Amino acid sequence: MPTLFLFRDDAYLVECEATVTEVTEKDGNVAVGLDRTVFYPTGGGQPGDAGMIRVGDVDIPVATAVYGATKSDILHVLAPGATPPAVGSTVLARIDWPTRHKRMRMHTGLHLLSVALPYPVTGGSIGTDESRLDFDIPEAGLDKDAITAKLNALIATDAAVTERWITDAELEANPGLVKTMSVKPPMGSGRVRLVDIAGLDLQPCGGTHVRRTGEIGPMAVSAIEKKGKQNRRVRVVFA
């Protein structure tokens, strides 16, 4: 059954009470479905959250979260050997907040990196300590220090980060909103979520973000790699 995605309305929710809707198998591991969750599932370059499901006084470790059969349900993949809760039981779902918060800061930072480097994005990955974006850039000669300075200037504006929804038709009428060449925004449900960094950036995104850019903290470009004739991989870390 569809899962209520609490993280979409409030990425700062650490835990929630939920009801177990199913216990199933996912890629050889036991997975648990809940009627509502704070766990972000793997997607859009952002890893799924880890954490735990508490039943009474027992904590069941969750290794990651992934989408189920459709993009409307989420499965909580348990750590190997963990015993799942019974279907119908009431549980407390809690994420590993320090890791999630790092990813929120990183994800918002990558949006700003796409402003500092206004080129088509061909790929990307969000990590806890290092993240990257790949750009379709016809000429080389990118300077790490110059990009770092521009990125940190954008972060220092402390711009508000908000979300809003538009219809699939509105997105199709504004194709310039989509920066990624390889990953298309999820469409088909009738609406698409936009992440708006006030005065700086607006693009479709289903990930978790901080509320203001100042919360990201200083970042640095750690490496620029050539990944093809016109493809440049830019890696960033927290400074």
N, C-alpha and C positions, 0 to 999 in steps of 0.2 A: 504494500500500500504506500501511497506518497508520504514522504517524510517532510515535516515542517522544518525548514532551514532557518533556525533562529539566528545563525551567524550573519545572514544577509541583512537583517534589520539592526543587529548590534554585534559587531565583531569583537566587542570587549566582554561579552558573556563568557564566563569561564566554565559554568556548570548549569545543568538543568535537570529537572525531574522528568522522567519519560516512562513509557510503557513498552515492553518488548513485544514486537509484532511478528518477528520470525527469527528462527535460528537456521542457518543454511551453510553452504560451503562456497568458498570463493578462492579459486586458484589453489586448491588443496588445503586451505585453512578454514577454520570455523569462523563464521561471520554472523553478526547480530544486527537485526533491523530494529529501529526504534520509531515511535510515532513522531518524535521531535528530537532535534539534536543541536548541539553547539559545535560538533565536529565538522570541519571543512573537509570535503572529499578531494582526492587527487584530481587535478584538472587545471588547465590553463597555465601550466608551468609551475604551479604551486603544489607542493606535496600535501598529502592528507595528514590531518592531525593525529597525533598519538595521545594517549591518556589512559583513562580507566573508566570502567563501569562498576559502580558500587551496588551490591545487593546486601542489604542489612549492614553487617560490619565486615563484609568480604569485598576486597577490591580485585576486580578482574582486569588484567592489563589489556589495553587496546593498542595494537602495533601501528595501525593506520586506518584511515577511512577511505572508502571508494564508492563510486556510484554502483547501484545495483543493476537490474535489468534495464532500467531507463534512467534518464537524468532527473527523474522526480523522486527517486528513493536512494537512500544512503545506507551502506553496510559498514559496520564497525568490525574490522578484521582483528580477531583476538590473537594474542601472542601464542606461539606454539605450546600446546599442552594445557592451555587454560580451559576451564570448564565454563560453558556458557550459562547464562541465567535462563530460567524457564519462560516460555512464551506466556504473555499475560502478566508477568511480574512487573512491579514498579521498581525502577532503578534510578540511580543518580549518575548522569554522564558528565565527566569532567575532563577537560583537555589539559595537555601539558602547556600551560600558559607562557612560561618564558620562551619556549621554542616558537609558539604561535606568534607572540609579540615581535620577535625578531623577524619572522617572515612577513608580518604586516608592515614593518618598517622597510624591509627590503623591497616588498612589492610596490609600495608607494614610491620608493626611491627609483625603481626601474621606470615607472611612469615619467618621472622627472628626467631620467636619463634619455628617454625618447624625445623630450623637449630640448635638452641640451644638444642632442644629435638628431635633427629633424629629417631622418631618412626612413624608408620603409624597413620594418622589422621582419626579419626572416625566421626568427626563433628566439627562445629564451628559456631560462630556468631560474627558479627562486630557491635559494638555500638559506640556512640560518646564519652562516658566516661569510659566504660568498655567493653572488648571483651573477647572471650574465644576460646580455641581449646581443643578438646577431643582427647586423645591419647590412642592407644592400647599398654599399657605398662605392661609387665608381673610381674614386681616387684614394690612394693611401695617404700617408703623412699625418695621421691623427696624433695629437699630442696629449699624453696622459695628464700632464699637469694642467693644461688648458681646460680639458674636459672636466677634471676634478674641480677646478675653480668655478666653472660655470654651473656644475651640478650643486655645489655647496651654496652658491649664491641663490639658486632656486629654493633649496631647502630652507635657507635663512629667512625667506619671505614669510615663513610661518603661515602659509595660505591654508584656508579651510579646505577639507576634503569631504565631499558629500556624495551621496548616491541618488539617482533618480531613474525612473523607468520610461522608456519610449516604446512605441509599437514596432513590430517587425517592418511595417510599411514605412514608418518614419526613418528607420535605419537604412532601408533600401533607397530612400530618397536622399540620404546624406552619406554616401559611401566614403567620403573623406574622413569620417569619424573612425574608420577602421584602419589602424596602423600596421597590424600584423598581416603578413602575406601568407604564412603557413597555417596559422590557427585562426579560423573564422569564429566570430561570436556565436554562441548558441541561439539558434532561431527555431521557430516552429511552435513555441508555446503562446505566441501572440505578442510577447513583449520582451524587451532586452534591457538589461541593467547598464546604466552609464555611471562611470566614476568621474566626478567633476572636481578638479583641483583649481580652485577659484582663480580665474584670470590667467591660468597657465596651461591647463590640459583638460581635455574631455574625450573619453573613449570608452567603448564597451568593455566591461570586465565583470566577472563574477567572483573575483577574489576578495580577500580581506585586506583592509587598509586602516592606517591610523587616521585620527580625526584632523590633524594639522601637520603640515610638512615639517615644522620644527621638531616634532616628536621623532622624526627619522634619526636625527643626529648626524654628525659629520660623516661623509663617505669619501672614498678614494677609488680612483680607477687603478686596479692592481695589474692589469695586463690588457694588451690589445693584440689579438691574434688574427692572422690571415687564414681564412677558411674557404678559399676559392678566389677566382678572378675579381669578383666584386663583393665578396662577403667578408665582413670584419666582425670578430667576436670581441666584445668589450666586457671585461670582468670588473665587478665592483665589490668592495668590502667596506665594513664600518671602519672609519679612521680611528 
